[in-house]
Amino acid sequence: MHGPLDEARVEAIGKEFHGDMEQRNLEIEKQGEWRKFAAGAAVGAGVGEATALIKDNEDDNRDDAVAGIDQAKADGSANAIAPLINYEETHGVPDKGFDRWVHEAEEAYIDGGHITDTSNSPQPRLVTMRRLATLAALTFVLLGVGACTSDKGKDAAAEATPDDSTCKQLLGDAGLKWLKERTGDKAGLKVESDLKTARSLFHQQIENFYRKAKEPGPKDPLANWFQKAEVCESKKDFTKRGKELEILYGPAATAFDHNVNRASNGGFKIAETPVNSDVKLVDMTDPGGKISYTLQVKCKIPGTPAEQANEIPLEGQMLDTLTGETSARIHYTHLLHSAKVVANTFGCENKPAVPTEPPASVK
C-alpha cells in the first residue's frame, strides 16, 4: 500500500515530464520514475492518472503506464486523498486540454475505492462523474499536461470569440435569468462544442464501443473510455482560470439500471434519485463539499443493440463554482431543461420523457 504522495517530488517529476513529453522521448531512467508515479497516482487518486498516461503516450510508454496500473491493483485501494485535496487548494485546477480525459476517472473511488479490471466486461467502466480537482491537479504535475496541447489550447481560448448560442439554447430563458442574477450580469458564455459536434461524438463513441466488442482477441482496456463534450461554459473572465459553470454531455459509463448510492473510500458520497423510467439524477459530493450534478437519460441511437439505451445512456453534468447557488433543485431544473434539448437534438429513437423539474424530494 502506498502512503501519502510526496507533493514536492510529484511536482518535480511533473516538471521533468513536461519537457520530455514535448519531445516524446523519455530517457530510460525517467521511465522508471514514470512507472513508479503512475502506480502511486493510480492508488492515491484512482486509475485515471495511469490510464491518462496510456492515452497520451500510446507508443513507447504504453507498457510503463500499464505496469503502473498493474502495480496499483496489486497495492490495493485508494487512500491518499487528503494530500491531493491540499495540493488542489494550493495550485488550483489546470487547463481543460488534458481535463477532458481526466474527468472520466473519478468513479475509481466509487466502487469502494478499488481499481477493478473491466477489460473483459460487456458493461462500460464505472467512471461517470466529471473532473475531481484533486485528480486533475495531480495529473497536471504528473504528466506536465503535454506542453504543446496545453499551450495551444490556452492560446486558442484567448483568441476565440465566445459563441453563446448553444448556451442560450441549453439554459433557456429561465436559466439565463438565474445566471444573470447570481453573477450580477458579469459572466459571459462560451461554447466549446456545439450540439451538432456533441451529437456526432456521442454517436461515434457508442458505435465504436459495440464495434470493438465484436472484434476477436484481447479486449482493449481503453475501449470503454468515453469522452464528454463541453457544450456550455460561463465565466467572468475567459482568459484566466477561475470560477465557472460548465455543462457537459456524452455517453455514461455506468448502466442506467446500476445503482450507485454509496459512500466510498476517501469521503465521497454518491446519491441517486430516480425520476422516471427514462431519467435519473446522480450527484457526487467530494470531501470538501463540492457537488457534481449529473443526470442520465436512456437514449437509443440508430444501429445499436436494443440494450444500448440502458447499457450506455446519455449523461449530462453541471459543475458550478461560479454562481454560489446551493440548491440542488435549481441546478437540476436547469440541467433537465438542457437534457430535453440535447435528447431531441441527439435523435434518441426511444423518445425519452425528460421532465421540466426534478422530483419534490430534491431540495
QUIURWO-V233764 format. One record per backbone hydrogen bond with DSSP energy under -0.5 kcal/mol. NH is the residue of the N-H (numbers start at 0). CO is the residue of the C=O. Records with the same first field share a line. If there is no record, write none. Layout:
NH=CO / CO
//
This chain:
6=4
9=5
10=6
11=7
12=8
13=9
14=10
15=11
16=12
17=13
18=14
19=15
20=16
21=17
22=18
23=19
24=19
30=26
31=27
32=28
33=29
34=30
35=31
36=32
37=33
38=34
39=35
40=36
41=37
42=38
43=39
44=40
45=41
48=45
50=46
51=47
52=48
53=49
54=50
55=51
56=52
61=58
64=60
65=61
66=62
67=63
68=64
69=65
70=66
71=67
72=68
73=69
74=70
75=71
77=112
83=79 / 80
84=80
85=81
86=82
87=83
88=84
89=85
90=86
91=87
98=94
99=95
100=97
101=97
102=98
103=100
104=101
105=128
107=104
108=105
110=106
111=109
112=108
113=110
115=113
117=115
120=117
126=124
132=130
135=131
136=132
137=133
138=134
139=135
140=136
141=137
142=138
143=139
144=138
145=143
146=17
149=145
150=146
151=147
152=148
153=149
154=150
155=151
156=152
157=153
158=154
159=155
161=159
163=161
167=163
168=164
169=165
170=166
171=167
174=170
175=171
176=172
177=173
178=174
179=175
180=176
181=177
182=178
183=179
184=179
185=182
187=234
189=232
190=162
191=189 / 229
192=229
197=193
198=194
199=195
200=196
201=197
202=198
203=199
204=200
205=201
206=202
207=203
208=204
209=205
210=206
211=207
212=208
213=209 / 210
214=210 / 211
222=219
224=221
225=223
228=248
230=228 / 246
231=246
232=189
233=244
234=187
235=242
239=236
244=233
245=318
246=231
247=316
248=228
249=314
251=312
255=309
257=254
258=256
259=257
261=269
263=267
264=108
266=263
268=284
269=261
270=282
272=280
274=275 / 278
275=278
279=295
280=272
281=293
282=270
283=291
284=268
285=283 / 289
288=285
291=283
292=290 / 317
293=281 / 291
294=315
295=279
296=313
297=277
298=296
300=298
303=300
307=304
308=305
309=306
310=306
311=307
312=309
313=296
314=249
315=294
316=247
317=292
318=245
320=243
321=243
327=325
330=326
331=327
332=328
333=329
334=330
335=331
336=332
337=333
338=334
339=335
340=336
341=337
342=338
343=339
344=340
345=341
346=342 / 343
347=342
348=299
350=347
353=351
354=352
361=358
362=360
//
